[in-house]
Amino acid sequence: MVARMIKKNAYIIILLILYLLFLCQDHLLGFLDNTDNLMSSIYDEKLTYYQNEYEEMQKLLNIEVLDYQAIYSKVILRDIYAFYDEITIGKGSYDGVSKGDLVVNEKGVIGLVKSVNNHTSIVELLTNSNIELSVKINQSYGILTSVDNEIIVKNVKLDDEIKVGDFVTTSGLTSVPGEILVGKVSEIKTDTLGLEYILEVDAVAYLQDISYVAVLGEVS
């Protein structure tokens, strides 16, 4: 008797479930369609992301500087509290990175290696107030540094011919390679004593979004 009642109740429950599924079929089909659309959208976004990553890496791999080796790395850390000052990359002394090496991306210079560990390095960005990089504008030379996250070039003689839009490159006077593009002159001022130019510079590399870099180290 009990077994018959359980069987009967189970039969009723199954019919009830089937009935509820029938009533909700439109919602279920809509949910499945939305899930398919969501998965397709996620796939498309991932595909676009990896395509962009691949294209960025391909541009970086095209960098060729005679007498220097390019050590490629991904940015592994960017502290929000030091956003304009430095980044950490996933290559270090074991990979051939040395303090003072020039660091570039596919656009141009982004900074200098500040310190090196075995497998990681800290890169000082162009917008870091501590950076000093010897640069060249036409036939003039100066020192690139930063004030309030703005890139400037100082120690440029007043009688030098410089205009807005001129290219700024590494000078080649130090251990880093020369003729590597850094930026363009955006404004020309003089210092408070009127003895030298102070040039404001726009970096060619987009420093707010850096994923991959190449460290240019001297060939041993």
SEPADREN-159856 format. One record per atom (N, C-alpha, C): residue in three letters; z negated, y negated, x. Coordinates in pm, whole numbers, plus 50000, padded with zeros to 5 digits. Each point is the difference from the previous one (the first is absolute). Example, Ala and Ser with C-alpha at 12.3 -4.5 7.8 and 13.67 -1.06 7.14 Angstrom:
// SEPADREN-159856
ALA492205056951319ALA500004988149911ALA500004988050090SER500724989549965SER499944988150082SER499274989149923
// end
This chain:
// SEPADREN-159856
MET500005012150084MET500004987949916MET500004987450087VAL499095000250098VAL499904988450090VAL501294998450080ALA500535011250049ALA501234999750078ALA501154994649917ARG500015003949868ARG501074995349912ARG499914984949980MET498764994849987MET499804985649980MET500434992250125ILE499655005450119ILE500374993350124ILE501514999450014LYS500655011549965LYS501455000550008LYS500654990149905LYS499414999149878LYS500534990849899LYS499834985650044ASN498804996850057ASN499744986450046ASN500924996350117ALA500245009550088ALA500884997550114ALA501424997149951TYR500405007549899TYR501324997949942TYR500124986049941ILE498934995749932ILE499994986649939ILE500034989250108ILE499245002250107ILE499964990250110ILE501364998750065ILE500695011450020ILE501334999650060ILE500974992349912LEU499935002849867LEU500874992849906LEU499704985050004LEU498704996750010LEU499604985950004LEU500544993350126ILE499935006950113ILE500514994550126ILE501504997849992LEU500705010049944LEU501454998649987LEU500364988449909TYR499224998449893TYR500244989049906TYR499794986550069LEU498924999050079LEU499724987550071LEU501084997050105LEU500485010650066LEU501084998150096LEU501264995149932PHE500285005349880PHE501154995749921PHE499884985349964LEU498784995849958LEU499784986049963LEU500144990750121CYS499615004950118CYS499954991550120CYS501215001750090GLN501025007449954GLN501105003350089GLN500714987550053ASP500144989949914ASP500684987850047ASP499224993450113HIS498664999649982HIS499164993850104HIS500055008150129LEU499985013349985LEU500055008650118LEU501314998650075LEU501104999649924LEU501304998550064LEU500124986450068GLY499434989749932GLY500014986750061GLY499194999650127PHE498865006949999PHE499155000650120PHE500725006850115LEU500695011149969LEU500745007150104LEU501144991650055ASP500674992649909ASP501084991250046ASP499464989250091ASN498854993949961ASN499384989650082ASN499585005450136THR499495012349999THR499595006250126THR501195002050091ASP501125004749942ASP501235001850078ASP500484986750057ASN499954989549916ASN500444986850044ASN499114994850112LEU498695002449986LEU499044995550101LEU500265007150133MET500195013249995MET500245007650122MET501314995750065SER501014997349917SER501294995350053SER499854986550067SER499204991049937SER499764986850057SER499275000950133ILE498995008850006ILE499245002050125ILE500915005350109TYR500875009549964TYR500945005650097TYR500944989150054ASP500514991649909ASP500914989350042ASP499314990350094GLU498734996649969GLU499264990750084GLU499755006050138LYS499655012850004LYS499785006750129LYS501285000450081LEU501125002949933LEU501295000850068LEU500354986450059THR499814989349923THR500284986550049THR499114996550118TYR498725003749991TYR499044997250108TYR500455006750130TYR500345012949993TYR500395007250121TYR501354995550054GLN500894995649911GLN501274994650046GLN499774987050078ASN499124991449948ASN499684987550069ASN499345002750134GLU499085009950003GLU499325003650125GLU501035004850102TYR500945008349955TYR501025005450090TYR500884988850056GLU500414990849914GLU500864989150044GLU499274991150101GLU498714997649974GLU499214991850091GLU499885006650137MET499765013150000MET499895007450126MET501345000150074GLN501115001349928GLN501325000250064GLN500274986850072LYS499644988849937LYS500194986950063LYS499144998950126LEU498795005249992LEU499094999450115LEU500525008450116LEU500615011449968LEU500515008950104LEU501204994150074ASN500614989749941ASN501174993850064ASN499634990150110ILE498694997250015ILE499554990550102ILE500235006050139GLU500704992550084GLU500245004350137GLU499704988550095VAL499085002150093VAL499664990050100VAL500065006650136LEU500874995350088LEU500155006050131LEU498704999250079ASP499715010450074ASP498825000950087ASP498695001049924TYR500075001949869TYR498795001649920TYR500165012149909GLN498905006849976GLN500035011349908GLN499384995749866ALA500605004449893ALA499504996949867ALA499125011549951ILE498764996749968ILE499055009949949ILE499794996949852TYR500505008849914TYR500004997449857TYR498695004549935SER499534992149903SER498735003549936SER499954994349859LYS499165006449920LYS499694995149865LYS498704992050005VAL499944989649919VAL498744992449985VAL499035008649921ILE498825002650056ILE499055008949933ILE498824992449940LEU499834987350037LEU498874992449945LEU500304985250008ARG499674993049891ARG500054985449999ARG498804995049920ASP499024995350071ASP498754995449938ASP500254987249922ILE499594999749874ILE500234988249917ILE499284987750055TYR498895002350072TYR499234988850056TYR500614994850130ALA500955007350056ALA500714995450120ALA501515001049976PHE500404996849877PHE501375002549956PHE501034992850086TYR499694987550038TYR500954992150078TYR499775001450151ASP499035008150038ASP499645000950141ASP500535012550069GLU499895011649935GLU500345012250073GLU500315011749907ILE500655009950058ILE500265012749934ILE499675011250098THR499785011949948THR499775011650085THR501175009649983ILE500545004650112ILE501145009349997ILE499565013750052GLY500785010249967GLY499635013750032GLY500535005250133LYS500134991350100LYS500375004250135LYS499084992950100GLY499665007450109GLY499094994450099GLY500425003250142SER499015000250090SER500285001950142SER500655013550028TYR499665010449923TYR500635013050019TYR501494999749970ASP500434990049924ASP501424998849963ASP500744990050088GLY499274993650091GLY500634990450091GLY499784985449965VAL499184997149900VAL499724986249960VAL499014993750098SER500254987450037SER499114992850090SER499634986449941LYS498854995050041LYS499574986849955LYS501024989550046GLY500354990849910GLY500964989450031GLY501435003349967ASP500285012549958ASP501375003649963ASP500474992049879LEU501294997049998LEU500594992949886LEU500215009749885VAL499734995449877VAL500155008449881VAL500994993249905VAL500985007749953VAL501054994549914VAL500195009149879ASN500674994649898ASN500555008549895ASN501514997749997GLU500675004149893GLU501464999349999GLU500524985649996LYS499134990349968LYS500414986049993LYS499804992650132GLY498865002750064GLY499664992850123GLY498565002250039VAL499484991050082VAL498645001450055VAL498964998249890ILE498965008750004ILE498874998349909ILE498694997350075GLY499955003450130GLY498774997450072GLY499935007050134LEU498775000850054LEU499745006350129LEU498885010149985VAL500055010650081VAL498925009949999VAL498734993650056LYS498945000349922LYS498734993750038LYS499105009850074SER499895012249949SER499155010250063SER500575013849969VAL499675009650088VAL500595013349990VAL498925010750009ASN500085009749909ASN499195012250009ASN500955011650031ASN499485012050001ASN500835011650033ASN501175001749903HIS499714998849869HIS501025003049899HIS500264988549903THR499364988750017THR500224988349914THR499994987450085SER500564989349945SER500004987050068SER499844989049897ILE499394989050040ILE499884988249915ILE501034989750046VAL500774995049904VAL501054990350028VAL499584986349949GLU500054990350087GLU499694986149967GLU501254993649942LEU499944995349876LEU501184994449934LEU500304985850047LEU501224995349973LEU500394986450038LEU499144989449933THR499395003349886THR499164990549927THR498545000450046ASN499715007750104ASN498655000650056ASN499794988150093SER498904992849983SER499754988050079SER499785002950148ASN499775012750035ASN499765003750140ASN501285003550076ILE501105001349928ILE501235004650066ILE500604989050087GLU500575004150113GLU500774991050087GLU501215007750050LEU501184994949968LEU501245006850034LEU500984989850058SER500515002750118SER500984991250063SER501345001249928VAL500524988649954VAL501245000149920VAL501004989850054LYS501225001249948LYS501094991250041LYS500724994749878ILE500334986950003ILE500804993849896ILE501154992950070ASN501215004849982ASN501164994850075ASN499715001550150GLN499894988750071GLN499685000450143GLN498574995850028SER499194999249896SER498624995550013SER499035011749988TYR498854998550064TYR498995010449997TYR498704994549943GLY499225008949940GLY498714995949944GLY499125012149977ILE498824997349947ILE499045010649970ILE499805000949849LEU500285011849945LEU499805002149857LEU498565004149975THR499394993549899THR498665003549957THR499924997649849SER498794999649945SER499864998049855SER498784991349970VAL500154991549900VAL498904991749952VAL499945001249848ASP498865004449950ASP499835001949854ASP501115008849942ASN500295010850069ASN501015010049959ASN501424994750001GLU500214988250057GLU501344994450013GLU500445001350145ILE501225004750022ILE500515002350134ILE500544986950059ILE499574996850122ILE500474988050068ILE500405003450144VAL500804991150059VAL500325000950142VAL499584986850064LYS499205000950104LYS499534988050071LYS500535000150143ASN499644989350073ASN500414998450140ASN501514998850016VAL500654993649904VAL501444997650007VAL500244985450036LYS500794997250103LYS500214986450048LYS500744991549896LEU499634987249993LEU500584991049900LEU501494997450022ASP500455000950124ASP501414996950026ASP500935012049978ASP499445011249955ASP500825011749972ASP500744998349867GLU501225005449993GLU500804999149878GLU499675011549908ILE499304996949892ILE499605010249902ILE500194994349861LYS500475008249908LYS500164995449862LYS499515010949905VAL499744996049877VAL499575009549896VAL501105010449979GLY499605012649995GLY500955010949982GLY500325007350129ASP499614994350115ASP500245006850127ASP499205013150007PHE500585009850066PHE499345013050013PHE498944999850110VAL498925007349974VAL498935001950097VAL500035014650043THR500095002450131THR500045013750053THR498955001650108THR499725012450036THR499125002250115THR500704995050126SER499204995150095SER500584993250115SER500465009350110GLY499375011750012GLY500315008950111GLY499314996050129LEU499134989949995LEU499304995550120LEU498745008150029THR499595008349904THR498805008250017THR500405014750000SER499035008749979SER500285014450004SER500725005149877VAL500124991849894VAL500685004549879VAL501494996750011PRO500875007649933PRO501444997750010PRO500414986449942GLY501074994350055GLY500494987249952GLY501075001349895GLU500324988649939GLU501084999049902GLU499755008349874ILE498735002649968ILE499675006749873ILE499664989249898LEU500655000449886LEU499854989549899LEU498584999749943VAL499454987949996VAL498654997949945VAL500074992649867GLY500764989049997GLY500064992049878GLY500944988250014LYS499844990449908LYS500804987850001LYS499084987949992VAL500414989150065VAL499254987549994VAL500124994349859SER498854997449937SER500014994649863SER499604985249995GLU499274995350102GLU499594986050003GLU499684996150144ILE500304987550035ILE499774995150135ILE499034988249994LYS498905001150075LYS499004989450007LYS499694997250147THR499194989750025THR499484997650135THR498495001349997ASP499415002850117ASP498555001350007ASP499364986149985THR498684999749991THR499284987449974THR500194989850112LEU500265004550121LEU500214990950113LEU501464996150017GLY500875006249922GLY501424997050011GLY500635004850129LEU499485010950054LEU500475005050129LEU500905012249987GLU499935007049889GLU500795012349985GLU500315002749854TYR501015008449977TYR500325004349864TYR499015010849954ILE499734999749871ILE499345011149932ILE500995005049895LEU500485012250017LEU501025005449911LEU499375009749901GLU500264997949873GLU499595009849899GLU501135010249985VAL499615012749992VAL500985010850003VAL499815009549882ASP501115003749938ASP499995010649898ASP500425013050066ALA499155010249992ALA500335013050057ALA501175006349924VAL500865007150072VAL501105006949932VAL499505012949935ALA498955005950055ALA499405012049940ALA499064995849888TYR500005007649891TYR499104997249889TYR498645006250032LEU499094991950052LEU498745005150054LEU499035004949893GLN500244996449875GLN499115004349893GLN500235014549959ASP501115005750041ASP500335013749959ASP500655007250116ILE499185007150078ILE500495007150117ILE499625014749986SER500995008850005SER499755014349986SER500225007650130TYR501114997150068TYR500355006750124TYR500254989950110VAL499665003650122VAL500204991050113VAL500525007950119ALA500494992550099ALA500375005950130ALA499264992150108VAL499315007250086VAL499334993950114VAL500955001050118LEU500294988650063LEU500944999850113LEU499205000150130GLY499945011750061GLY499275001650126GLY500945001950116GLU499594995450117GLU500825001450120GLU500185014650036VAL501205003550042VAL500275013750043VAL499345002350135SER499175010550009SER499295002650126SER500895007650098
// end
